[in-house]
Amino acid sequence: MILAVDDAIPYWREAFVGLGDIRPFSGRNLRPADVRDADALVVRSVTRVDASLLDGSSVRFVGSATIGLDHFDESYLQSRGIRYTNAAGSNANSVAEYVTAALLVVAARKGWDLSRKSIGIIGVGNVGSRVERKVRALGMQVALCDPPLRESTGDTKYKFLEDVIDADILTLHVPLTKSGPYTTFHMIDDQLLGRLSPQQFLLNSARGAVVDCPALRGALSAGALDGAVLDVWEGEPQIDYTLLDLAEIGSPHIAGYSLDGKVRGTEMIFEELCRFFDIPVSWDTRDLYPAPVYLRPPAGSRGQETLRSAVVQAYDILRDDANLRALRALPREEARSAFDRLRNDYDLRPEFRHYMVELNPEQTCLTGTLQALGFQTVDLVSEGKGP
């Protein structure tokens, strides 16, 4: 078997070497000639897979080690009888942890008590449902928006967009679609932004084009919105740095870049490829994960501050923000390349489950909350380490 694989996919060597003739490539530079005689192709979201790439090739299987399918021409692949798949849900928990970190950091800056805030989760699939569990653990009031899910399940708890836009915070977790009854391209446009108040806040970790970025830039610069956290951008890797200047936190499309999510993503495509080509599944990923790391929030911290301390020790979201802002001064083409490098060379972060939070007696009331966020916990008194 000849397999063309994006060399920026984590652990591609460990997974695929041994399956046949492996041909690594750079995701944005893949050419039709590179896959002409390939049997299978494994990509990321930066590679458009359509007739211009695959016509005349021998490719029978295409896998994307990412959650989206908007970079696939599905009609074309179906017409050619090419099996295609993605890693749906692989990084859902990672994105939910990113949202948790963003909320706690912004809350500390702005003096928010998150238990007094409402949040509208727009898109309640793999990611949105995990975000729901974490924000409920933080005590937030939750409204769910997912019209397609409302139609398919008949459950009226899934609201329409106009039913949730009064929430204090809106967080986006929808796929990018440009057709159908519920298109999401520029879902957040100047008209909708005009209906929001200066007290409301927006998070986008879905796809950049779900938000009309010039409209958002105008709303933020006019003070018509309290702020925004943006992990995704229209026109990546050439992003709007003026919009970044206005964002509370910005990052280079890495919300889903946890160690766990990347291992799961590669593993899911590996397993699907093996099933398709009737190859025994033999990759053991257990040794890729770290031993538990112990964290200790400040002894005098309480409540939300203890939670924030644990979360930022596990994941320093502001480092990602600083790394992206550092590109602001670069020439245009250098900034484009540097954006991709931030993603391709990202130091994958372990998810919260790999951390043990050590709690003093006055902090043990947060045990359930921390565990709901994904952490393990240790009571220092019961372990004989406390006062």
Buried (B, 14 or more C-beta within 10 A) or exposed (E): BBBBBBEBBBBBEBBBEEBBEBBBBBBBEBEEEBBBEBBBBBBBBBBBBBBEBBEEBEBBBBBBBBBBBBBBBEEBBEEBEBBBBBBBBBBBBBBBBBBBBBBBBBBBEEEBEBEEBBBBBBBBBBBBBBBBBBBEBBBBBBBBBBBBBBEEEEEEEBBEBEBBBBBBBBBBBBBBBEEEEBEBBBBBBEEBBEEBEEEBBBBBBBBBBBBBBBBBBBBBEEEBBBBBBBBBBBEBBEBBBEBBEBBBBBBBBBBBBBBBBBBBBBBBBBBBBBEBBEBEEEBEBEEBBEEEEEBBBEEEBEBBBBBBBBBBBBBBBBEBBEBBBEBEEBEEEEBBEBBBBBBBEBEBBBBBBBBBBBBBEEBBEBBEBBBEBBBBBBBBEEEEEBE
